[in-house]
Amino acid sequence: MQTKTLIIGGGLSGLALADRLHREKSDFLLVEASDRFGGRIKSATIGGAAFDLGPAWFWPGQPRLQSLIERFGLKVFEQHAEGESVVETADGRVMRGRGYASMQGSLRLVGGLGSLITALVNELPEDKCHLSAPVTALTHTNGEVRADTGIGSISAQHVVITAPPRVAAESIRFSPALPAEANQALQNIPTWMAGHAKVLAIYDRPFWRQNGLSGDAMSQRGPLAEIHDASTTEYGGFALFGFVGVPADSRSKLCQSLKQMAVDQLIRLFGQQAEHPSQLILEDWAQNSLISTPADHTNVGAHPIYGRPPALNGLWQGALSFASTEMAEGFGGFMEGALEAGEKLILS
């Protein structure tokens, strides 16, 4: 196969870049290593309601994301914020009435953020987008790049990698090898949220709201460090979710016991009504090798300062570029950053 631009990675950045090239009538192919599009965006539809297992929120003042939402006619709703929050101390004391929802003012999509991914995919020609097509090697010769993929060899004038930089450095063999400073730059960029895990507990009714609580909780005891209302607008879509505070390498050994520990904590924080969720889901992004590397298992703490390192400019005479959200200067790490990275990319 041959194309002008090969996009590696079918997350938001890769799909948005493909959408841009398609509208510009420029030839492209997109290959995604997994069996689904979306990357770190993942929505699960359960009982007719869509719950986000990756990112869930976005905010006013993110114009690229807002433009896409308006273009596709998607509906927005505000994160539930009414009611009091809960704090749990390290020694197990539970205190209620300590302020209000910390995510007040954040926005969510009806149908989950997966609906944005679906809308983008539906705009693209099916024969231009390929799933289960991991790229194992890239070879630059005579002004072209050959990609060895799960669907065969692809030749392109320009290759854009929208997968997380560390994943690209770990999983793709580059020939000729990238300069040492470029390879080090890729390894030094933390993959945003890759070390995190979420527990989603779905209930038949929002009992916490009925008890005057917002669903927000902060805990020094765990295993969930931060909890929020994850309810959707669809009928029956009532849920709580929490970010797991247990380090990635430790929680991989806990398996099912981590789920029970999470339920026990929800009972402590929200009462006995939390004992029997209709469904309980653990999404551990650190265990997904297409998103996370061992280096991402360490919590980065504060939001990293992202942007494209100079060492990644002009690689292979401009035939190789990187455009994940980590490459964005203005909104690096956010979904807006995924759109920014592809929008500002100059393709020869």
C-alpha atoms as one frame of an Amber mdcrd trajectory, in Angstrom:
protein
   0.000   0.000   0.000   1.046   3.580  -0.612  -0.179   6.929   0.685   0.935
  10.508   1.061   0.488  10.688   4.844   0.424   7.724   7.220  -1.125   8.437
  10.625  -0.116   6.034  13.404  -2.692   6.028  16.182  -6.479   6.236  16.102
  -7.110   8.293  19.214  -8.594  11.793  19.169  -5.446  13.386  17.744  -5.062
  10.843  14.947  -8.734  10.917  13.992  -8.839  14.718  14.016  -5.755  14.850
  11.779  -7.337  12.298   9.432 -10.492  14.423   9.385  -8.420  17.489   8.500
  -6.646  15.700   5.635  -9.908  14.212   4.367 -11.529  17.652   4.226  -8.419
  19.024   2.496  -8.725  16.166  -0.027  -5.202  15.045   0.829  -4.351  11.332
   0.614  -3.871   9.518   3.935  -4.100   6.207   5.733  -4.677   5.770   9.453
  -3.594   2.650  11.354  -4.573   1.831  14.928  -2.924  -0.988  16.883  -5.962
  -1.917  19.001  -9.364  -3.241  17.965 -11.144   0.060  18.616 -10.713   3.755
  17.906 -10.451   6.354  20.653  -7.165   5.693  22.433  -7.503   7.063  25.943
 -11.135   8.003  25.261 -13.336   5.034  26.053 -17.060   4.967  26.792 -18.935
   1.864  27.908 -22.657   1.616  27.175 -24.430  -0.238  29.971 -28.191  -0.476
  30.233 -28.613   2.247  27.632 -26.328   4.724  29.400 -22.797   5.625  28.289
 -20.123   5.922  30.974 -16.646   7.337  30.375 -13.830   5.066  31.538 -11.117
   7.448  30.396 -11.442  11.244  30.362 -14.923  12.539  31.113 -14.682  16.313
  31.481 -13.900  19.317  29.375 -14.263  23.028  30.047 -15.378  26.306  28.494
 -12.542  28.078  26.716 -11.483  25.061  24.644 -12.445  26.307  21.165 -11.334
  23.355  19.017 -13.287  20.857  21.078 -16.312  23.139  21.207 -16.200  23.554
  17.435 -16.208  19.783  16.876 -19.082  19.293  19.294 -21.132  21.953  17.512
 -20.238  20.580  14.086 -21.553  17.134  14.968 -24.571  18.396  16.882 -23.566
  16.677  20.115 -25.243  17.662  23.372 -23.446  18.943  26.440 -24.411  18.833
  30.109 -22.795  20.088  33.299 -21.169  17.843  35.861 -23.512  17.281  38.819
 -22.405  19.544  41.660 -25.366  19.993  43.998 -24.961  18.695  47.538 -22.226
  18.368  50.132 -18.928  16.572  49.740 -17.225  14.005  51.955 -13.696  13.794
  53.353 -12.073  10.620  54.720  -8.936  10.931  56.837  -6.059   8.462  56.926
  -7.348   6.988  60.212 -10.803   6.367  58.741 -12.785   9.309  60.079 -15.533
  10.349  57.661 -16.590  13.980  57.688 -19.533  15.251  55.671 -20.522  18.785
  54.786 -16.959  19.823  53.955 -17.580  22.033  50.932 -19.122  21.308  47.559
 -18.295  19.479  44.359 -14.755  20.234  43.193 -15.606  19.712  39.513 -18.450
  22.226  39.451 -18.548  23.983  36.075 -16.928  21.170  34.117 -18.794  19.816
  31.102 -19.610  16.347  29.788 -21.082  14.904  26.605 -24.425  13.169  26.365
 -23.587   9.676  25.172 -20.089   9.933  26.608 -16.954  11.200  24.915 -17.058
   8.048  22.813 -19.828   9.742  20.831 -17.262  12.287  19.600 -14.964   9.465
  18.480 -17.852   7.763  16.682 -18.779  11.003  14.930 -15.218  11.480  13.675
 -14.896   7.876  12.501 -18.189   8.140  10.609 -16.809  11.104   8.640 -13.850
   9.105   7.334 -13.729   6.587   4.458 -13.697   3.057   5.854 -10.896   1.972
   3.542  -8.635   4.702   4.942  -8.837   3.644   8.600  -7.559   0.300   9.836
  -7.863  -1.360  13.246  -5.641  -4.125  14.674  -2.768  -2.747  12.622   0.204
  -2.202  14.949   3.310  -0.590  13.475   6.472  -2.449  14.434   9.077  -0.695
  12.265   9.606   2.482  10.247  12.339   2.699   7.630  13.345   5.939   5.887
  15.025   5.565   2.492  15.088   7.629  -0.703  12.681  10.249   0.586   9.998
   7.727   1.627   9.070   5.955   4.833   8.118   2.297   4.830   5.968   1.110
   7.737   5.739  -2.536   8.734   2.216  -2.978  10.082  -0.233  -5.672  11.055
  -1.909  -5.279   7.657   1.267  -5.331   5.588   3.833  -2.816   4.366   2.807
   0.807   3.766   4.920   3.432   1.991   4.340   7.110   2.736   5.879  10.484
   2.066   5.144  11.608   5.610   4.452   9.651   8.810   2.728  11.246  11.799
   2.797   9.366  15.100  -0.114  10.355  17.331   0.403   7.506  19.808   1.929
   8.473  23.183   5.617   9.364  22.697   6.925   6.788  25.170   4.842   4.036
  23.586   6.213   4.959  20.157   9.781   4.877  21.444   9.252   1.476  23.081
   7.251  -0.299  20.379   8.557   0.979  17.020  11.970   0.195  15.513  13.293
   3.238  13.657  15.758   2.816  10.796  17.933   4.757  10.645  17.827   5.101
  14.423  16.561   8.405  15.739  19.216  10.734  17.117  19.978  10.020  20.764
  18.534  13.365  21.861  15.279  12.672  19.992  14.908   9.216  21.522  15.635
  10.638  24.972  13.079  13.379  24.421  10.402  10.771  23.643  11.287   8.764
  26.747  11.185  11.871  28.938   7.591  12.837  28.046   5.096  11.467  30.617
   1.958  10.018  29.039  -0.875  12.003  30.554  -3.135   9.865  32.799  -1.482
   6.621  31.625  -0.698   5.470  35.154  -4.247   5.976  36.414  -7.107   3.577
  37.052 -10.810   4.257  37.536 -13.447   2.274  39.392 -17.016   2.802  38.198
 -19.911   1.719  40.402 -23.336   1.783  38.717 -26.515   1.934  40.838 -30.244
   1.727  40.265 -30.785   5.158  41.789 -28.657   8.139  42.916 -29.093   7.583
  46.654 -26.229   9.947  47.504 -28.091  12.838  45.880 -31.235  11.907  47.759
 -29.155  12.079  50.946 -27.920  15.585  50.191 -24.477  14.603  48.884 -22.859
  15.683  45.630 -20.998  12.405  45.103 -17.672  14.164  45.602 -15.252  12.719
  48.125 -11.562  12.967  48.932  -9.857  10.183  50.855  -6.458   9.784  52.500
  -7.273   6.143  53.262  -8.324   4.754  49.884  -8.182   2.727  47.802 -10.037
   5.497  45.920  -8.334   8.851  46.429 -10.867  11.040  44.639 -14.528  10.239
  43.906 -17.155  11.978  41.766 -20.702  11.558  40.517 -20.483   9.788  37.137
 -24.218   9.768  36.408 -25.327  10.372  32.845 -28.407  12.017  31.381 -29.836
   8.706  30.165 -32.508   6.967  32.243 -30.948   4.684  34.824 -27.447   6.040
  34.280 -26.589   6.576  37.938 -23.013   5.991  39.033 -20.071   6.999  41.161
 -16.490   6.740  39.997 -13.171   7.048  41.749  -9.515   7.420  40.811  -7.549
   4.586  42.388  -4.828   5.867  44.689  -2.924   2.570  44.889   0.321   2.688
  42.830   0.088   0.951  39.455   2.598  -1.811  40.186   0.855  -2.662  43.457
  -2.738  -2.639  42.259  -1.991  -5.096  39.450  -1.557  -7.730  42.162  -4.842
  -6.940  43.919  -7.235  -7.847  41.060 -10.731  -8.598  42.371  -9.872  -7.636
  45.955  -9.390  -4.048  44.796 -12.996  -3.932  43.599 -14.278  -5.152  46.959
 -12.054  -2.674  48.775 -13.569   0.084  46.630 -17.117  -0.993  47.491 -16.238
  -1.137  51.190 -14.954   2.419  50.912 -18.090   3.630  49.122 -20.128   2.175
  51.989 -17.996   4.091  54.501 -18.397   7.334  52.596 -21.955   7.155  51.264
 -23.713   4.626  53.462 -24.954   1.050  53.274 -26.914   1.796  50.102 -23.600
   1.649  48.234 -23.131  -2.046  49.061 -24.649  -3.555  45.931 -23.804  -1.748
  42.670 -25.533  -3.304  39.679 -22.165  -3.279  37.916 -18.631  -2.585  39.058
 -15.922  -1.847  36.491 -12.186  -1.376  36.980 -10.384   0.288  34.058  -6.647
   0.215  34.711  -4.905   2.244  32.019  -1.467   1.353  33.353  -2.019  -2.243
  32.205  -2.704  -1.164  28.610   0.617  -1.437  26.759  -0.742   0.676  23.878
  -1.222   3.582  26.291   1.234   3.106  29.128   4.856   2.059  29.589   6.531
   1.038  32.875   7.900   4.581  33.126   4.301   5.850  33.263   3.486   3.800
  36.357   5.005   6.483  38.579   2.600   9.286  39.466   3.766  12.506  37.792
   2.050  14.663  40.425   1.495  18.124  38.968   0.431  18.582  35.364   3.604
  18.335  33.229   4.757  21.172  31.007   4.100  19.772  27.553   5.030  20.912
  24.058   7.088  19.573  21.161  10.772  19.313  22.159  13.135  20.874  19.597
  14.873  17.503  19.236  11.744  16.138  17.522  11.690  18.771  14.788  12.857
  17.949  11.251  13.375  14.228  11.786  14.203  12.262   8.633  14.293  15.480
   6.578  10.815  16.334   7.803   9.252  12.982   6.877   8.557  11.997  10.507
   6.413  13.981  12.957   4.763  13.479  16.347   1.320  14.885  17.183  -0.155
  13.431  20.381  -1.682  15.697  23.029   1.701  15.739  24.777   3.054  17.737
  21.808   0.630  20.639  22.386   1.927  23.750  24.102  -1.359  25.420  24.960
  -3.496  22.499  26.169  -0.988  19.659  26.469  -2.516  16.580  28.122  -6.108
  17.674  27.512  -8.393  16.627  24.662  -8.089  20.176  23.381  -4.355  19.521
  23.191  -4.921  16.447  21.042  -6.757  18.667  18.569  -4.180  21.450  18.864
  -1.246  19.131  18.086  -2.711  17.986  14.777  -4.036  21.398  13.810  -0.633
  23.088  14.142   1.265  20.319  12.362   2.787  21.471   9.077   2.796  18.671
   6.511   5.047  18.912   3.482
